[in-house]
Structures are given as structure tokens and as C-alpha cells.
Amino acid sequence: MTQLAERPLLAGSGQSVGAVPRRALRLPPGWPLAAPLCLYPLWWVLGVGQFAFMIFTVPMVVHLWRRRPIKLPPAFGVWALFLFWYVLCLVMLPFTAPNSTSGTLSGRAISIVIEFAQLICATITMIYIGNLPVAEVSQRRIQKWLSILFVVTVAGGLLGLASPYFQFTAPLEHLLPHTIRSNYYAISLIHPNAAQVQNVLGYQSPRPAAPWSYTNYWANNLSILLVWFCLYMWYPAKFRRRTTLVAVMGLAIVTIVYSLNRGLWFGLVASLVFLIAAVARSGDFRSALATIALIPILVVTFLATPLHTIVSSRASHGTSNDIRAFLDADAFKGALASPIMGWGGTRKATGSAQSIAVGPSAACPKCGSAPIGSTGQIWEVMFDEGFVGVILYVGFFLMIWWQLRRDRSAIGAAARLVVWLALLYTVFYNNLPVALTLVMISIAMSWRNLIPPAPGAQQVAIA
């Protein structure tokens, strides 16, 4: 840091001769990204965890405004068109969709405002990182921040298994008006809970949720963050780092298996296949053989521990299959009834997979009336924005995946894997409120590698 030169006394300044002027407090570069990633447990406790990324997009916008002109990522026009289509389809919001309850317009409006804000947040975060000079915030530093959040997610999973009924009232809940506190979706994003206790195996069992509200959110975010944690800990090759990687992954596997989340299991198998193919294409056959050698080790570990019992029990208890099939069918039928513009937002399904008469009651407030599109992002987009929305949404990720193939680095491979998972998970998971932001962060990191450095720019990155 350079020393400030002593300045002579200026007339009327009131500053003594030789005094050093005070520096204004300056936050470190990239702090709007570091704050939600590294301090997420704090935001979770306060009740603003699911909104932390939204909050910190405000200083991101200020940063972008001050550093105009703004660079945009590849295929951004397709994504911008999807956002425009999302807004345009809101004209369908007052109409009643087939096989759905009417609900209240105010209740739909709250969910839509939150959802659109999350879409904008993810978009701004991607643009912010792409316009953040590598000399100020290195790629490795962002990987470190993502790795911290991965460890927090694993810790949340262990908390959910050890104390599944742990929950408390967040400070934000006391400040909200009754209109929002009575909205189930809104309050579920705010109220901290460790796990969801569900009857999946024929008996009550905990499924990790902390710090992400729902077990499916937890699984989606964990699988994305795992990619960056492994990359960060594997390079540079040091014994201590890789030992830590193995230890943390051992704990993560426990939470992954006991989460009973088949979508997550399928995603991890797909990730392993992607890894083997990527290493083989790189020409590093030694690393490819080492990766393939992991398979028998994993199989033996799986068969020699209680893990295989849990997995086989989960496979034989497919109680959620009927629910998913019922809601997915309603989403498809709704899209057929309004194929161009959808219905502008989700609705609650009439009845349930058991009977059209099943619905909420005093004894069972959560029976029936599940939100259409809650079983996967592709189904939500299909119902809300029609088949045109599906083409734009999926088209963006396919195009960005194709563009990122030009980045031959390990970061590029990791980003393409995350995009591949995002496409795969659209069938099982919803990408909001946070998973989409994590995907956009991944895209932005690879995009940074494709941006040519500005003439005369500092080339030494801060580690």
C-alpha cells in the first residue's frame, strides 16, 4: 500500500502542517459476492438467508454502473428474451387454469414478485462477476468462497440428521406483516429449520434441509457447490489439502445418502461420468485411470456399509412418484391449454394423486392442493410461460454450454458440468431461490476466462 505524501497546510483547511489525510473505509474487492457466500449462516439465523443474494445485488448494480461500459455473457440475448417473456406472460395471471384452484391474486402476486426478483438477482450476479477484473478478485478466491458455502451446507446436513426437529423463529419473522406471514411459501423461505421429517421409507425419517429451507433445495445447492469444492481442494496438489478433501467428502456422503434424495444420487453418478469423459478427452490417461479406479472403491464402500440398505429401501418406497406424476401431468395439461403464454404463474392443483376430493383441512392443512410446477423447474416454466418459455429457458443453457466449450481450463470443465447438472435437475428440482444464482456464478467464472484482458491491465491476480 502506497504511503500518502505529507501536504502543506491549505488556507482555511484547519489541517495542521504535515498531517496525513484520513482514508475513507474501503471494503475489499468483490465484497458483494463474498458477503452472501461466506456469511450465509448469519443471514440464515436472521431469516434473510434465501434473500441474501438479492440484497447484495444492490451494491453489485452500483459497481456495474460505475464501471460502464458493461460486458454481457454469451447467449445473453436468449436469457433477456426469457425474462421479457416472463413479464409478458403475467397478463395470464387473473385467469383460472385447468385442474387448479383459483386461489387469491394477492397470494400469487407475492410469490411472483419474489420469484422474478430472484431471476433478476441471478442475472445481475452473473454480469457482476464477468465485469469484475481478475486482478482484483481471482478465480481461485471465488472458488474459495463457494467452497466455504459447501462446507456450511454439509454442516447443515449433519445438523439436520443429528437434530431433525431443530428450528427457531428468526428475527425477520417478527417484523413481517400478517399478509406475508400467512403466505406459506414466503414464510418457508424465512423460518430456519434443520430438516424435513417425512415418511419416505414407511416411517418418519429426517432429510437435511439447513440452511436451505427444503431438502430438495439443499440437494440441488450441495451438488453444485461440491463441484467447486473438489476443484478448489484438488489444486494445487498438496497432501494436507487432499486429506481435508477426503475427510469432508466422507461427511458429505453420509448426508447425501441419508437425504434419501434420488435426484441428487442420479446427479452425482452423472457428474462422475462427466468427469471420466472430461479427463479422457484431455489426454491425461493417468488421471483418467485414477478416476476410473475410484469406481470399484466406491462400490466396495457402498456394499460394505449400511448405505446400500438405505438406497435399496428408498428405491422400494416410491411414495413421491405418484405425487410427481400427478403434478407433472397437471403442468403439461395446463401448458397444452395455453401453449404460448402459459398461465403467468403457478396455481395449486385440484385434489391430489389419490383423489380429486383430497384437499386441505383443519386436521391436515397440507393435504392436496400442491403447487403445480413444484416438482421441477421445467414443469414450472412450462405451466407459467408455456412451451415458448421452455424453449427460451432450456435454449439459453444449451447455448451457453456450447459457448463455454472454448474454455479448456479446469474451471471451464467445472462450469460446463454445473450447466449440465442444471439441465438435468430441471426435471427434479426448482432452480429458485438460490440454485440458479450458483449456476450463474459458475457460468460467469468460465466466461471470465474467455474475456480478453484490457490493454495495459494488471496481469497478477490476487490469490
Secondary structure, 3 states (H helix, E strand, C coil): CCCCCCCCCCCCCCCCCCCCCCCCCCCCCCHHHHHHHHCHHHHHHHCCHHHHHHHCHHHHHHHHHHCCCCCCCCCHHHHHHHHHHHHHHHHHCCCCCCCEECCCHHHHHHHHHHHHHHHHHHHHHHHHHHCCCCCCCCHHHHHHHHHHHHHHHHHHHHHHHHCCCCECCCHHHHHCCHHHHCCHHHHHCCCCECEEEEECCCCEEEEECCCCCCHHHHHHHHHHHHHHHHHHHHCCCCHHHHHHHHHHHHHHHHHHHHCCCHHHHHHHHHHHHHHHHHHHHHCCHHHHHHHHHHHHHHHHHHHHCCHHHHHHHHHHCCHHHHHHHHHHHHHHHHHHHCCCCCCCCCCEECCCCCCCCCCCCCCCCCCCCCECCCCCHHHHHHHHHHHHHHHHHHHHHHHHHHHHCCCCCHHHHHHHHHHHHHHHHCCCCCCCCCHHHHHHHHHHHHHHHHCCCCCCCCCCCCC
